C-alpha cells in the first residue's frame, strides 16, 4: 500500500532584518546571513553606495516572481530554460500630513515583463502563469494596495 506524504504546512513565519545607518542615508541591512547596502543617489543626499530602498522593493518583486515561476515549474515538471524578468514600479507624490508640504512617495503601478524559454504546450504555459502569479507575496502587496502588477509574458523557444 502506498503511503501519501503531505508537505509540512509552513503557515505564519516572521522574517527579521536589522538596519544600521552607517553614514548619511546609507544603511547596512542584515537579513539572515546576508548584508544588503542601501543608499540614496548623490542628488538625493546620499553617496550612491547601494541601490535606493525603492529599487530593492522593485527587485524583490522581480526576484519573488522568478522564484515562484521556477518552483511552480518544478512541481509541474515543466521544462524551461532561462527565466528573465524586467520589473518596473512607478511612484508618485501624494499629500502628506500637515507640515509635510513636499508630499510622500506612493507606489501606483507595477509591471513585469517575463521572458521564459520553453517548448511546453500553451495550456501548460497558461497553468504555470496562473499558479506562479498567484503565489508571489510581494506581488500581493501591490495588489492589496490596489495596484496589482501587470504581467506581460513572452514565451521564447527553448534553446539547447
C-alpha positions in Angstrom: 0.0 0.0 0.0 1.3 3.4 -0.9 1.9 6.0 1.8 1.0 9.5 0.9 3.2 12.2 2.5 1.9 15.7 2.6 4.2 18.7 2.7 4.6 20.3 6.1 2.4 23.3 6.4 4.6 26.3 6.9 1.9 28.8 8.0 2.9 32.1 9.6 6.6 32.9 9.5 8.3 36.0 10.7 11.3 37.5 8.9 13.5 39.9 10.8 16.0 42.3 9.3 18.1 44.9 11.1 19.0 48.2 9.5 22.0 50.2 10.7 22.6 53.7 9.4 26.3 53.8 8.6 26.6 57.4 7.3 24.2 59.8 5.7 21.4 57.8 4.0 23.5 54.6 3.7 22.1 51.7 5.5 23.6 48.2 6.0 20.7 45.8 6.4 21.4 42.4 7.9 19.0 39.8 6.5 19.8 36.4 7.8 23.4 35.7 6.8 23.5 38.5 4.2 24.1 42.2 4.3 22.3 44.4 1.9 23.5 48.0 1.4 21.0 50.7 0.5 21.7 54.4 -0.1 20.3 57.3 -2.0 21.8 58.9 -5.1 24.0 61.9 -4.6 21.3 64.2 -5.8 19.0 62.9 -3.0 21.5 63.3 -0.2 23.3 60.0 -0.4 26.7 58.8 -1.7 25.2 56.2 -4.2 26.9 53.3 -2.3 23.9 51.0 -2.9 20.6 50.9 -4.6 17.9 53.0 -3.0 15.3 51.2 -0.9 12.6 51.6 -3.5 14.7 49.8 -6.1 15.1 47.0 -3.5 11.3 46.7 -3.4 11.2 46.5 -7.1 14.0 44.0 -7.1 12.1 41.9 -4.5 9.1 41.9 -6.8 11.1 40.6 -9.8 13.0 38.1 -7.7 10.0 36.8 -5.9 8.1 36.2 -9.1 11.1 34.5 -10.6 11.3 32.1 -7.6 7.6 31.3 -7.9 7.9 30.6 -11.6 10.8 28.2 -11.0 9.1 26.5 -8.0 5.8 26.0 -9.8 7.5 24.8 -13.0 9.4 22.2 -10.9 6.2 21.0 -9.3 4.5 20.8 -12.7 7.5 19.0 -14.3 7.5 22.0 -16.7 10.7 22.1 -18.8 12.1 25.5 -19.3 15.4 27.4 -19.9 16.1 30.9 -18.9 13.5 32.9 -16.9 14.2 36.7 -17.1 12.1 39.4 -15.6 12.2 43.2 -16.1 10.1 44.8 -13.4 9.0 48.4 -13.2 7.4 50.1 -10.2 6.0 53.6 -10.6 5.7 56.1 -7.7 4.1 59.5 -7.4 3.8 62.1 -4.7 0.7 62.2 -2.6 -0.3 64.7 0.0 1.5 64.1 3.3 0.3 65.0 6.8 0.2 68.6 7.8 3.7 70.1 7.8 4.8 67.7 5.1 4.2 70.0 2.1 6.5 68.1 -0.2 4.3 65.0 -0.2 5.2 61.4 0.3 6.2 58.7 -2.3 3.4 56.3 -3.1 3.5 53.3 -5.4 0.8 53.5 -8.0 1.8 50.9 -10.6 3.9 47.8 -11.1 4.6 45.9 -14.3 6.6 42.8 -15.0 7.9 41.7 -18.4 8.6 38.0 -18.1 10.6 36.1 -20.7 10.6 32.3 -20.4 12.2 29.8 -22.7 10.1 26.7 -23.1 8.6 24.3 -25.7 5.7 23.3 -23.4 2.2 23.4 -24.8 0.2 26.6 -24.4 -2.3 25.1 -21.9 0.6 24.1 -19.6 2.2 27.6 -20.0 -1.2 29.2 -19.0 -1.3 27.0 -16.0 2.2 28.0 -15.0 1.3 31.7 -15.4 -1.8 31.4 -13.2 -0.2 29.4 -10.4 3.0 31.4 -10.2 1.3 34.8 -10.4 -1.0 33.7 -7.5 1.9 32.7 -5.2 4.2 35.8 -5.1 3.7 37.6 -1.8 5.5 40.7 -3.0 3.1 40.9 -5.9 0.2 40.5 -3.5 1.5 43.6 -1.5 0.9 45.7 -4.6 -2.4 44.0 -5.4 -3.7 44.5 -1.8 -2.7 48.2 -2.1 -5.0 48.4 -5.1 -2.3 48.1 -7.8 -2.0 44.5 -9.0 1.1 44.2 -11.1 0.5 43.9 -14.9 2.2 40.8 -16.2 3.5 40.6 -19.8 4.7 37.1 -20.7 6.9 36.4 -23.6 7.3 32.7 -24.4 10.5 32.0 -26.3 11.7 28.8 -27.9 13.8 26.6 -25.6 17.5 26.8 -26.6 19.8 23.9 -26.3 
